[in-house]
Amino acid sequence: MSEVPEFIEGERVSALAPGRRVGVVVIRVGDRVAGRISERDVVEIGVRTGTLWTEELARRVAEADETERARVVARRMLNARMRSRAELIEQITGKEFSAASAARVADELERAGLIDDARLAASLVGSLRRRGGAGRRLMEQKLRARKIGREVSDAAIEGALAGVDPYEEALALARGRAARMKSDTDRAARTRRLHGFLARRGYEGDVCWRVVREVVGGDAGDG
């Protein structure tokens, strides 16, 4: 949360100096640092050397200072891995920044293309598909865990499954799995293991049972 700098009536901004980070300005009031804020916020707030240091100005500088610190944290997070907008906001606020600062930073990063939920969703479902097949339910689960919205998730999943027959795909996976089972595995165990395998890969229940009946043979049951 932002901490409002000390306010002493009648003081004025004594200096604006370049910060260590590019695009950051250090605001000094008297002989103390009152905040480190972005150049854009300096212009937006209207602070300059000689400006009267009011309670309102102190509050706005404190908010801008917090946003700048949240911005640094957010960029560090994104350097580690891609994140969804909601995921990033949750993680920033988890570090005791205000929701307003987190949202403002997320807006900036989204405009800069550093947050892109659609691109992230496509990347995640693509990765799942490349690892050996994934049904709709598994993809929905993974995208939901990354806090990607339903509309964006649905679009990514539809794109990934375009032209895919889930039954044929699941059948190929199940046959490969069955071929690796020990020859003395009994029918009930084969049925249970194949169904569990396909369910974990996110295929719908009816698809799982159709495939299991085809691979195991006869009436493998329907749960």
Biotite code that builds the C-alpha atoms (Angstrom):
import biotite.structure as struc

atoms = struc.array([
    struc.Atom([0.000, 0.000, 0.000], chain_id="A", res_id=1, res_name="MET", atom_name="CA", element="C"),
    struc.Atom([1.139, 3.565, -0.655], chain_id="A", res_id=2, res_name="SER", atom_name="CA", element="C"),
    struc.Atom([2.516, 5.490, 2.292], chain_id="A", res_id=3, res_name="GLU", atom_name="CA", element="C"),
    struc.Atom([1.919, 9.241, 2.036], chain_id="A", res_id=4, res_name="VAL", atom_name="CA", element="C"),
    struc.Atom([5.196, 11.172, 2.399], chain_id="A", res_id=5, res_name="PRO", atom_name="CA", element="C"),
    struc.Atom([5.644, 13.496, 5.335], chain_id="A", res_id=6, res_name="GLU", atom_name="CA", element="C"),
    struc.Atom([3.729, 16.755, 4.882], chain_id="A", res_id=7, res_name="PHE", atom_name="CA", element="C"),
    struc.Atom([4.915, 20.006, 6.397], chain_id="A", res_id=8, res_name="ILE", atom_name="CA", element="C"),
    struc.Atom([2.840, 23.046, 5.533], chain_id="A", res_id=9, res_name="GLU", atom_name="CA", element="C"),
    struc.Atom([4.608, 25.634, 3.402], chain_id="A", res_id=10, res_name="GLY", atom_name="CA", element="C"),
    struc.Atom([7.284, 23.323, 1.985], chain_id="A", res_id=11, res_name="GLU", atom_name="CA", element="C"),
    struc.Atom([7.999, 23.202, -1.726], chain_id="A", res_id=12, res_name="ARG", atom_name="CA", element="C"),
    struc.Atom([9.474, 20.658, -4.108], chain_id="A", res_id=13, res_name="VAL", atom_name="CA", element="C"),
    struc.Atom([13.198, 21.328, -3.933], chain_id="A", res_id=14, res_name="SER", atom_name="CA", element="C"),
    struc.Atom([14.447, 19.172, -6.811], chain_id="A", res_id=15, res_name="ALA", atom_name="CA", element="C"),
    struc.Atom([13.554, 16.700, -9.547], chain_id="A", res_id=16, res_name="LEU", atom_name="CA", element="C"),
    struc.Atom([16.447, 14.385, -10.359], chain_id="A", res_id=17, res_name="ALA", atom_name="CA", element="C"),
    struc.Atom([16.893, 11.374, -12.676], chain_id="A", res_id=18, res_name="PRO", atom_name="CA", element="C"),
    struc.Atom([16.441, 8.065, -10.869], chain_id="A", res_id=19, res_name="GLY", atom_name="CA", element="C"),
    struc.Atom([18.589, 4.971, -11.279], chain_id="A", res_id=20, res_name="ARG", atom_name="CA", element="C"),
    struc.Atom([16.028, 3.410, -13.600], chain_id="A", res_id=21, res_name="ARG", atom_name="CA", element="C"),
    struc.Atom([15.418, 4.927, -17.009], chain_id="A", res_id=22, res_name="VAL", atom_name="CA", element="C"),
    struc.Atom([12.256, 7.027, -17.072], chain_id="A", res_id=23, res_name="GLY", atom_name="CA", element="C"),
    struc.Atom([12.087, 7.458, -13.284], chain_id="A", res_id=24, res_name="VAL", atom_name="CA", element="C"),
    struc.Atom([12.317, 10.817, -11.512], chain_id="A", res_id=25, res_name="VAL", atom_name="CA", element="C"),
    struc.Atom([13.284, 11.315, -7.867], chain_id="A", res_id=26, res_name="VAL", atom_name="CA", element="C"),
    struc.Atom([11.220, 14.015, -6.167], chain_id="A", res_id=27, res_name="ILE", atom_name="CA", element="C"),
    struc.Atom([12.836, 15.826, -3.283], chain_id="A", res_id=28, res_name="ARG", atom_name="CA", element="C"),
    struc.Atom([11.065, 18.046, -0.780], chain_id="A", res_id=29, res_name="VAL", atom_name="CA", element="C"),
    struc.Atom([13.541, 19.931, 1.369], chain_id="A", res_id=30, res_name="GLY", atom_name="CA", element="C"),
    struc.Atom([16.392, 17.515, 2.014], chain_id="A", res_id=31, res_name="ASP", atom_name="CA", element="C"),
    struc.Atom([14.315, 14.313, 1.865], chain_id="A", res_id=32, res_name="ARG", atom_name="CA", element="C"),
    struc.Atom([13.139, 12.019, -0.947], chain_id="A", res_id=33, res_name="VAL", atom_name="CA", element="C"),
    struc.Atom([9.350, 12.248, -1.263], chain_id="A", res_id=34, res_name="ALA", atom_name="CA", element="C"),
    struc.Atom([8.946, 9.722, -4.048], chain_id="A", res_id=35, res_name="GLY", atom_name="CA", element="C"),
    struc.Atom([10.311, 8.020, -7.143], chain_id="A", res_id=36, res_name="ARG", atom_name="CA", element="C"),
    struc.Atom([7.790, 8.216, -9.955], chain_id="A", res_id=37, res_name="ILE", atom_name="CA", element="C"),
    struc.Atom([7.657, 7.832, -13.718], chain_id="A", res_id=38, res_name="SER", atom_name="CA", element="C"),
    struc.Atom([8.319, 10.771, -16.027], chain_id="A", res_id=39, res_name="GLU", atom_name="CA", element="C"),
    struc.Atom([4.768, 10.389, -17.307], chain_id="A", res_id=40, res_name="ARG", atom_name="CA", element="C"),
    struc.Atom([3.389, 10.772, -13.787], chain_id="A", res_id=41, res_name="ASP", atom_name="CA", element="C"),
    struc.Atom([5.539, 13.861, -13.218], chain_id="A", res_id=42, res_name="VAL", atom_name="CA", element="C"),
    struc.Atom([3.804, 15.471, -16.192], chain_id="A", res_id=43, res_name="VAL", atom_name="CA", element="C"),
    struc.Atom([0.358, 14.141, -15.298], chain_id="A", res_id=44, res_name="GLU", atom_name="CA", element="C"),
    struc.Atom([0.554, 15.300, -11.693], chain_id="A", res_id=45, res_name="ILE", atom_name="CA", element="C"),
    struc.Atom([2.098, 18.617, -12.680], chain_id="A", res_id=46, res_name="GLY", atom_name="CA", element="C"),
    struc.Atom([4.931, 18.537, -10.176], chain_id="A", res_id=47, res_name="VAL", atom_name="CA", element="C"),
    struc.Atom([8.030, 20.652, -10.785], chain_id="A", res_id=48, res_name="ARG", atom_name="CA", element="C"),
    struc.Atom([10.764, 22.335, -8.799], chain_id="A", res_id=49, res_name="THR", atom_name="CA", element="C"),
    struc.Atom([9.194, 25.025, -6.651], chain_id="A", res_id=50, res_name="GLY", atom_name="CA", element="C"),
    struc.Atom([5.704, 23.472, -6.590], chain_id="A", res_id=51, res_name="THR", atom_name="CA", element="C"),
    struc.Atom([3.982, 23.940, -3.227], chain_id="A", res_id=52, res_name="LEU", atom_name="CA", element="C"),
    struc.Atom([3.960, 20.611, -1.347], chain_id="A", res_id=53, res_name="TRP", atom_name="CA", element="C"),
    struc.Atom([0.299, 20.151, -0.427], chain_id="A", res_id=54, res_name="THR", atom_name="CA", element="C"),
    struc.Atom([-1.443, 17.206, 1.170], chain_id="A", res_id=55, res_name="GLU", atom_name="CA", element="C"),
    struc.Atom([-3.119, 16.427, -2.167], chain_id="A", res_id=56, res_name="GLU", atom_name="CA", element="C"),
    struc.Atom([0.214, 16.501, -3.998], chain_id="A", res_id=57, res_name="LEU", atom_name="CA", element="C"),
    struc.Atom([1.774, 14.276, -1.332], chain_id="A", res_id=58, res_name="ALA", atom_name="CA", element="C"),
    struc.Atom([-1.061, 11.774, -1.777], chain_id="A", res_id=59, res_name="ARG", atom_name="CA", element="C"),
    struc.Atom([-0.744, 11.700, -5.578], chain_id="A", res_id=60, res_name="ARG", atom_name="CA", element="C"),
    struc.Atom([3.021, 11.313, -5.440], chain_id="A", res_id=61, res_name="VAL", atom_name="CA", element="C"),
    struc.Atom([2.614, 8.439, -2.968], chain_id="A", res_id=62, res_name="ALA", atom_name="CA", element="C"),
    struc.Atom([0.205, 6.668, -5.333], chain_id="A", res_id=63, res_name="GLU", atom_name="CA", element="C"),
    struc.Atom([2.544, 7.198, -8.293], chain_id="A", res_id=64, res_name="ALA", atom_name="CA", element="C"),
    struc.Atom([5.498, 5.967, -6.224], chain_id="A", res_id=65, res_name="ASP", atom_name="CA", element="C"),
    struc.Atom([3.622, 2.781, -5.345], chain_id="A", res_id=66, res_name="GLU", atom_name="CA", element="C"),
    struc.Atom([2.664, 2.269, -8.983], chain_id="A", res_id=67, res_name="THR", atom_name="CA", element="C"),
    struc.Atom([6.302, 2.606, -10.019], chain_id="A", res_id=68, res_name="GLU", atom_name="CA", element="C"),
    struc.Atom([7.358, -0.006, -7.459], chain_id="A", res_id=69, res_name="ARG", atom_name="CA", element="C"),
    struc.Atom([4.551, -2.311, -8.619], chain_id="A", res_id=70, res_name="ALA", atom_name="CA", element="C"),
    struc.Atom([5.722, -1.774, -12.193], chain_id="A", res_id=71, res_name="ARG", atom_name="CA", element="C"),
    struc.Atom([9.195, -3.031, -11.307], chain_id="A", res_id=72, res_name="VAL", atom_name="CA", element="C"),
    struc.Atom([7.765, -6.116, -9.586], chain_id="A", res_id=73, res_name="VAL", atom_name="CA", element="C"),
    struc.Atom([5.459, -6.857, -12.526], chain_id="A", res_id=74, res_name="ALA", atom_name="CA", element="C"),
    struc.Atom([8.235, -6.663, -15.100], chain_id="A", res_id=75, res_name="ARG", atom_name="CA", element="C"),
    struc.Atom([10.370, -8.974, -12.992], chain_id="A", res_id=76, res_name="ARG", atom_name="CA", element="C"),
    struc.Atom([7.500, -11.470, -12.885], chain_id="A", res_id=77, res_name="MET", atom_name="CA", element="C"),
    struc.Atom([7.010, -11.279, -16.644], chain_id="A", res_id=78, res_name="LEU", atom_name="CA", element="C"),
    struc.Atom([10.719, -11.789, -17.243], chain_id="A", res_id=79, res_name="ASN", atom_name="CA", element="C"),
    struc.Atom([10.370, -15.102, -15.408], chain_id="A", res_id=80, res_name="ALA", atom_name="CA", element="C"),
    struc.Atom([7.369, -16.326, -17.435], chain_id="A", res_id=81, res_name="ARG", atom_name="CA", element="C"),
    struc.Atom([4.259, -15.201, -19.289], chain_id="A", res_id=82, res_name="MET", atom_name="CA", element="C"),
    struc.Atom([1.278, -14.390, -17.077], chain_id="A", res_id=83, res_name="ARG", atom_name="CA", element="C"),
    struc.Atom([-2.369, -13.641, -17.681], chain_id="A", res_id=84, res_name="SER", atom_name="CA", element="C"),
    struc.Atom([-3.726, -10.240, -16.713], chain_id="A", res_id=85, res_name="ARG", atom_name="CA", element="C"),
    struc.Atom([-5.724, -11.596, -13.756], chain_id="A", res_id=86, res_name="ALA", atom_name="CA", element="C"),
    struc.Atom([-2.822, -13.773, -12.645], chain_id="A", res_id=87, res_name="GLU", atom_name="CA", element="C"),
    struc.Atom([-0.439, -10.805, -12.644], chain_id="A", res_id=88, res_name="LEU", atom_name="CA", element="C"),
    struc.Atom([-2.843, -8.554, -10.744], chain_id="A", res_id=89, res_name="ILE", atom_name="CA", element="C"),
    struc.Atom([-3.404, -11.220, -8.093], chain_id="A", res_id=90, res_name="GLU", atom_name="CA", element="C"),
    struc.Atom([0.317, -11.752, -7.632], chain_id="A", res_id=91, res_name="GLN", atom_name="CA", element="C"),
    struc.Atom([1.082, -8.023, -7.447], chain_id="A", res_id=92, res_name="ILE", atom_name="CA", element="C"),
    struc.Atom([-1.619, -7.391, -4.855], chain_id="A", res_id=93, res_name="THR", atom_name="CA", element="C"),
    struc.Atom([-0.295, -10.414, -2.980], chain_id="A", res_id=94, res_name="GLY", atom_name="CA", element="C"),
    struc.Atom([2.867, -8.394, -2.449], chain_id="A", res_id=95, res_name="LYS", atom_name="CA", element="C"),
    struc.Atom([0.835, -5.731, -0.634], chain_id="A", res_id=96, res_name="GLU", atom_name="CA", element="C"),
    struc.Atom([0.364, -3.308, -3.499], chain_id="A", res_id=97, res_name="PHE", atom_name="CA", element="C"),
    struc.Atom([-3.072, -1.756, -3.887], chain_id="A", res_id=98, res_name="SER", atom_name="CA", element="C"),
    struc.Atom([-5.552, -3.135, -6.410], chain_id="A", res_id=99, res_name="ALA", atom_name="CA", element="C"),
    struc.Atom([-5.552, 0.263, -8.135], chain_id="A", res_id=100, res_name="ALA", atom_name="CA", element="C"),
    struc.Atom([-1.776, 0.211, -8.668], chain_id="A", res_id=101, res_name="SER", atom_name="CA", element="C"),
    struc.Atom([-1.877, -3.397, -9.852], chain_id="A", res_id=102, res_name="ALA", atom_name="CA", element="C"),
    struc.Atom([-4.653, -2.648, -12.352], chain_id="A", res_id=103, res_name="ALA", atom_name="CA", element="C"),
    struc.Atom([-2.898, 0.437, -13.655], chain_id="A", res_id=104, res_name="ARG", atom_name="CA", element="C"),
    struc.Atom([0.330, -1.484, -14.227], chain_id="A", res_id=105, res_name="VAL", atom_name="CA", element="C"),
    struc.Atom([-1.585, -4.323, -15.909], chain_id="A", res_id=106, res_name="ALA", atom_name="CA", element="C"),
    struc.Atom([-3.276, -1.810, -18.225], chain_id="A", res_id=107, res_name="ASP", atom_name="CA", element="C"),
    struc.Atom([0.109, -0.375, -19.229], chain_id="A", res_id=108, res_name="GLU", atom_name="CA", element="C"),
    struc.Atom([1.645, -3.780, -19.850], chain_id="A", res_id=109, res_name="LEU", atom_name="CA", element="C"),
    struc.Atom([-1.381, -4.891, -21.843], chain_id="A", res_id=110, res_name="GLU", atom_name="CA", element="C"),
    struc.Atom([-1.137, -1.824, -24.082], chain_id="A", res_id=111, res_name="ARG", atom_name="CA", element="C"),
    struc.Atom([2.565, -2.544, -24.573], chain_id="A", res_id=112, res_name="ALA", atom_name="CA", element="C"),
    struc.Atom([1.782, -6.136, -25.582], chain_id="A", res_id=113, res_name="GLY", atom_name="CA", element="C"),
    struc.Atom([3.643, -7.589, -22.607], chain_id="A", res_id=114, res_name="LEU", atom_name="CA", element="C"),
    struc.Atom([0.409, -9.106, -21.314], chain_id="A", res_id=115, res_name="ILE", atom_name="CA", element="C"),
    struc.Atom([-1.679, -10.874, -23.931], chain_id="A", res_id=116, res_name="ASP", atom_name="CA", element="C"),
    struc.Atom([-4.178, -13.419, -22.635], chain_id="A", res_id=117, res_name="ASP", atom_name="CA", element="C"),
    struc.Atom([-5.042, -14.654, -26.124], chain_id="A", res_id=118, res_name="ALA", atom_name="CA", element="C"),
    struc.Atom([-1.397, -15.304, -26.966], chain_id="A", res_id=119, res_name="ARG", atom_name="CA", element="C"),
    struc.Atom([-0.805, -17.005, -23.616], chain_id="A", res_id=120, res_name="LEU", atom_name="CA", element="C"),
    struc.Atom([-3.890, -19.205, -24.017], chain_id="A", res_id=121, res_name="ALA", atom_name="CA", element="C"),
    struc.Atom([-2.814, -20.279, -27.506], chain_id="A", res_id=122, res_name="ALA", atom_name="CA", element="C"),
    struc.Atom([0.666, -21.075, -26.211], chain_id="A", res_id=123, res_name="SER", atom_name="CA", element="C"),
    struc.Atom([-0.651, -23.156, -23.311], chain_id="A", res_id=124, res_name="LEU", atom_name="CA", element="C"),
    struc.Atom([-3.073, -25.251, -25.357], chain_id="A", res_id=125, res_name="VAL", atom_name="CA", element="C"),
    struc.Atom([-0.458, -25.680, -28.068], chain_id="A", res_id=126, res_name="GLY", atom_name="CA", element="C"),
    struc.Atom([1.994, -27.015, -25.507], chain_id="A", res_id=127, res_name="SER", atom_name="CA", element="C"),
    struc.Atom([-0.595, -29.453, -24.156], chain_id="A", res_id=128, res_name="LEU", atom_name="CA", element="C"),
    struc.Atom([-1.395, -30.699, -27.642], chain_id="A", res_id=129, res_name="ARG", atom_name="CA", element="C"),
    struc.Atom([2.253, -31.192, -28.552], chain_id="A", res_id=130, res_name="ARG", atom_name="CA", element="C"),
    struc.Atom([2.811, -33.320, -25.466], chain_id="A", res_id=131, res_name="ARG", atom_name="CA", element="C"),
    struc.Atom([0.626, -36.089, -26.827], chain_id="A", res_id=132, res_name="GLY", atom_name="CA", element="C"),
    struc.Atom([-2.999, -35.078, -27.118], chain_id="A", res_id=133, res_name="GLY", atom_name="CA", element="C"),
    struc.Atom([-5.318, -33.232, -24.792], chain_id="A", res_id=134, res_name="ALA", atom_name="CA", element="C"),
    struc.Atom([-9.091, -33.096, -24.584], chain_id="A", res_id=135, res_name="GLY", atom_name="CA", element="C"),
    struc.Atom([-11.212, -30.022, -24.061], chain_id="A", res_id=136, res_name="ARG", atom_name="CA", element="C"),
    struc.Atom([-11.659, -30.583, -20.326], chain_id="A", res_id=137, res_name="ARG", atom_name="CA", element="C"),
    struc.Atom([-7.912, -30.680, -19.651], chain_id="A", res_id=138, res_name="LEU", atom_name="CA", element="C"),
    struc.Atom([-7.341, -27.513, -21.659], chain_id="A", res_id=139, res_name="MET", atom_name="CA", element="C"),
    struc.Atom([-10.177, -25.734, -19.857], chain_id="A", res_id=140, res_name="GLU", atom_name="CA", element="C"),
    struc.Atom([-8.711, -26.780, -16.519], chain_id="A", res_id=141, res_name="GLN", atom_name="CA", element="C"),
    struc.Atom([-5.219, -25.546, -17.380], chain_id="A", res_id=142, res_name="LYS", atom_name="CA", element="C"),
    struc.Atom([-6.437, -22.188, -18.696], chain_id="A", res_id=143, res_name="LEU", atom_name="CA", element="C"),
    struc.Atom([-8.721, -21.691, -15.716], chain_id="A", res_id=144, res_name="ARG", atom_name="CA", element="C"),
    struc.Atom([-5.762, -22.348, -13.398], chain_id="A", res_id=145, res_name="ALA", atom_name="CA", element="C"),
    struc.Atom([-3.913, -19.532, -15.166], chain_id="A", res_id=146, res_name="ARG", atom_name="CA", element="C"),
    struc.Atom([-6.926, -17.242, -14.642], chain_id="A", res_id=147, res_name="LYS", atom_name="CA", element="C"),
    struc.Atom([-7.650, -16.762, -18.321], chain_id="A", res_id=148, res_name="ILE", atom_name="CA", element="C"),
    struc.Atom([-11.225, -15.667, -19.005], chain_id="A", res_id=149, res_name="GLY", atom_name="CA", element="C"),
    struc.Atom([-13.836, -17.979, -20.492], chain_id="A", res_id=150, res_name="ARG", atom_name="CA", element="C"),
    struc.Atom([-14.209, -16.139, -23.802], chain_id="A", res_id=151, res_name="GLU", atom_name="CA", element="C"),
    struc.Atom([-10.463, -16.106, -24.491], chain_id="A", res_id=152, res_name="VAL", atom_name="CA", element="C"),
    struc.Atom([-10.127, -19.729, -23.343], chain_id="A", res_id=153, res_name="SER", atom_name="CA", element="C"),
    struc.Atom([-12.952, -20.923, -25.573], chain_id="A", res_id=154, res_name="ASP", atom_name="CA", element="C"),
    struc.Atom([-11.434, -19.210, -28.611], chain_id="A", res_id=155, res_name="ALA", atom_name="CA", element="C"),
    struc.Atom([-8.015, -20.771, -27.985], chain_id="A", res_id=156, res_name="ALA", atom_name="CA", element="C"),
    struc.Atom([-9.478, -24.237, -27.453], chain_id="A", res_id=157, res_name="ILE", atom_name="CA", element="C"),
    struc.Atom([-11.680, -24.048, -30.537], chain_id="A", res_id=158, res_name="GLU", atom_name="CA", element="C"),
    struc.Atom([-8.629, -23.064, -32.565], chain_id="A", res_id=159, res_name="GLY", atom_name="CA", element="C"),
    struc.Atom([-6.572, -25.931, -31.178], chain_id="A", res_id=160, res_name="ALA", atom_name="CA", element="C"),
    struc.Atom([-9.310, -28.506, -31.810], chain_id="A", res_id=161, res_name="LEU", atom_name="CA", element="C"),
    struc.Atom([-10.288, -27.329, -35.283], chain_id="A", res_id=162, res_name="ALA", atom_name="CA", element="C"),
    struc.Atom([-10.439, -30.393, -37.521], chain_id="A", res_id=163, res_name="GLY", atom_name="CA", element="C"),
    struc.Atom([-9.667, -32.786, -34.652], chain_id="A", res_id=164, res_name="VAL", atom_name="CA", element="C"),
    struc.Atom([-11.860, -35.841, -34.068], chain_id="A", res_id=165, res_name="ASP", atom_name="CA", element="C"),
    struc.Atom([-11.597, -36.418, -30.296], chain_id="A", res_id=166, res_name="PRO", atom_name="CA", element="C"),
    struc.Atom([-12.647, -40.051, -30.623], chain_id="A", res_id=167, res_name="TYR", atom_name="CA", element="C"),
    struc.Atom([-9.994, -40.903, -33.208], chain_id="A", res_id=168, res_name="GLU", atom_name="CA", element="C"),
    struc.Atom([-7.334, -39.038, -31.267], chain_id="A", res_id=169, res_name="GLU", atom_name="CA", element="C"),
    struc.Atom([-8.233, -40.717, -27.973], chain_id="A", res_id=170, res_name="ALA", atom_name="CA", element="C"),
    struc.Atom([-8.360, -44.092, -29.710], chain_id="A", res_id=171, res_name="LEU", atom_name="CA", element="C"),
    struc.Atom([-4.810, -43.690, -31.013], chain_id="A", res_id=172, res_name="ALA", atom_name="CA", element="C"),
    struc.Atom([-3.584, -42.680, -27.556], chain_id="A", res_id=173, res_name="LEU", atom_name="CA", element="C"),
    struc.Atom([-5.355, -45.594, -25.875], chain_id="A", res_id=174, res_name="ALA", atom_name="CA", element="C"),
    struc.Atom([-3.980, -48.132, -28.336], chain_id="A", res_id=175, res_name="ARG", atom_name="CA", element="C"),
    struc.Atom([-0.470, -46.870, -27.699], chain_id="A", res_id=176, res_name="GLY", atom_name="CA", element="C"),
    struc.Atom([-1.027, -47.049, -23.957], chain_id="A", res_id=177, res_name="ARG", atom_name="CA", element="C"),
    struc.Atom([-2.526, -50.545, -24.137], chain_id="A", res_id=178, res_name="ALA", atom_name="CA", element="C"),
    struc.Atom([0.419, -51.795, -26.167], chain_id="A", res_id=179, res_name="ALA", atom_name="CA", element="C"),
    struc.Atom([2.728, -50.842, -23.305], chain_id="A", res_id=180, res_name="ARG", atom_name="CA", element="C"),
    struc.Atom([0.725, -52.755, -20.692], chain_id="A", res_id=181, res_name="MET", atom_name="CA", element="C"),
    struc.Atom([1.942, -56.131, -19.510], chain_id="A", res_id=182, res_name="LYS", atom_name="CA", element="C"),
    struc.Atom([0.415, -58.983, -21.457], chain_id="A", res_id=183, res_name="SER", atom_name="CA", element="C"),
    struc.Atom([-0.987, -60.591, -18.317], chain_id="A", res_id=184, res_name="ASP", atom_name="CA", element="C"),
    struc.Atom([-2.896, -57.456, -17.225], chain_id="A", res_id=185, res_name="THR", atom_name="CA", element="C"),
    struc.Atom([-6.469, -58.581, -16.658], chain_id="A", res_id=186, res_name="ASP", atom_name="CA", element="C"),
    struc.Atom([-9.448, -57.082, -18.442], chain_id="A", res_id=187, res_name="ARG", atom_name="CA", element="C"),
    struc.Atom([-10.756, -55.098, -15.463], chain_id="A", res_id=188, res_name="ALA", atom_name="CA", element="C"),
    struc.Atom([-7.359, -53.529, -14.824], chain_id="A", res_id=189, res_name="ALA", atom_name="CA", element="C"),
    struc.Atom([-6.900, -52.644, -18.502], chain_id="A", res_id=190, res_name="ARG", atom_name="CA", element="C"),
    struc.Atom([-10.339, -51.056, -18.563], chain_id="A", res_id=191, res_name="THR", atom_name="CA", element="C"),
    struc.Atom([-9.720, -49.060, -15.406], chain_id="A", res_id=192, res_name="ARG", atom_name="CA", element="C"),
    struc.Atom([-6.260, -47.870, -16.423], chain_id="A", res_id=193, res_name="ARG", atom_name="CA", element="C"),
    struc.Atom([-7.211, -46.879, -19.947], chain_id="A", res_id=194, res_name="LEU", atom_name="CA", element="C"),
    struc.Atom([-10.298, -44.997, -18.806], chain_id="A", res_id=195, res_name="HIS", atom_name="CA", element="C"),
    struc.Atom([-8.306, -43.180, -16.116], chain_id="A", res_id=196, res_name="GLY", atom_name="CA", element="C"),
    struc.Atom([-5.577, -42.307, -18.601], chain_id="A", res_id=197, res_name="PHE", atom_name="CA", element="C"),
    struc.Atom([-8.021, -40.797, -21.101], chain_id="A", res_id=198, res_name="LEU", atom_name="CA", element="C"),
    struc.Atom([-9.969, -38.967, -18.408], chain_id="A", res_id=199, res_name="ALA", atom_name="CA", element="C"),
    struc.Atom([-6.758, -37.382, -17.134], chain_id="A", res_id=200, res_name="ARG", atom_name="CA", element="C"),
    struc.Atom([-6.009, -36.256, -20.673], chain_id="A", res_id=201, res_name="ARG", atom_name="CA", element="C"),
    struc.Atom([-9.298, -34.372, -20.622], chain_id="A", res_id=202, res_name="GLY", atom_name="CA", element="C"),
    struc.Atom([-11.519, -36.417, -22.939], chain_id="A", res_id=203, res_name="TYR", atom_name="CA", element="C"),
    struc.Atom([-15.253, -36.474, -22.315], chain_id="A", res_id=204, res_name="GLU", atom_name="CA", element="C"),
    struc.Atom([-16.718, -39.464, -20.477], chain_id="A", res_id=205, res_name="GLY", atom_name="CA", element="C"),
    struc.Atom([-18.622, -40.844, -23.460], chain_id="A", res_id=206, res_name="ASP", atom_name="CA", element="C"),
    struc.Atom([-15.497, -40.680, -25.619], chain_id="A", res_id=207, res_name="VAL", atom_name="CA", element="C"),
    struc.Atom([-13.473, -42.451, -22.928], chain_id="A", res_id=208, res_name="CYS", atom_name="CA", element="C"),
    struc.Atom([-15.926, -45.347, -22.682], chain_id="A", res_id=209, res_name="TRP", atom_name="CA", element="C"),
    struc.Atom([-16.304, -45.724, -26.456], chain_id="A", res_id=210, res_name="ARG", atom_name="CA", element="C"),
    struc.Atom([-12.547, -45.904, -26.839], chain_id="A", res_id=211, res_name="VAL", atom_name="CA", element="C"),
    struc.Atom([-12.088, -48.330, -23.938], chain_id="A", res_id=212, res_name="VAL", atom_name="CA", element="C"),
    struc.Atom([-14.738, -50.669, -25.367], chain_id="A", res_id=213, res_name="ARG", atom_name="CA", element="C"),
    struc.Atom([-12.993, -50.557, -28.729], chain_id="A", res_id=214, res_name="GLU", atom_name="CA", element="C"),
    struc.Atom([-9.525, -51.231, -27.329], chain_id="A", res_id=215, res_name="VAL", atom_name="CA", element="C"),
    struc.Atom([-10.381, -53.733, -24.596], chain_id="A", res_id=216, res_name="VAL", atom_name="CA", element="C"),
    struc.Atom([-13.093, -55.374, -26.661], chain_id="A", res_id=217, res_name="GLY", atom_name="CA", element="C"),
    struc.Atom([-16.637, -56.377, -25.840], chain_id="A", res_id=218, res_name="GLY", atom_name="CA", element="C"),
    struc.Atom([-18.610, -54.695, -23.064], chain_id="A", res_id=219, res_name="ASP", atom_name="CA", element="C"),
    struc.Atom([-16.007, -52.882, -20.973], chain_id="A", res_id=220, res_name="ALA", atom_name="CA", element="C"),
    struc.Atom([-18.737, -51.196, -18.964], chain_id="A", res_id=221, res_name="GLY", atom_name="CA", element="C"),
    struc.Atom([-19.755, -47.558, -18.866], chain_id="A", res_id=222, res_name="ASP", atom_name="CA", element="C"),
    struc.Atom([-18.881, -46.705, -15.255], chain_id="A", res_id=223, res_name="GLY", atom_name="CA", element="C"),
])
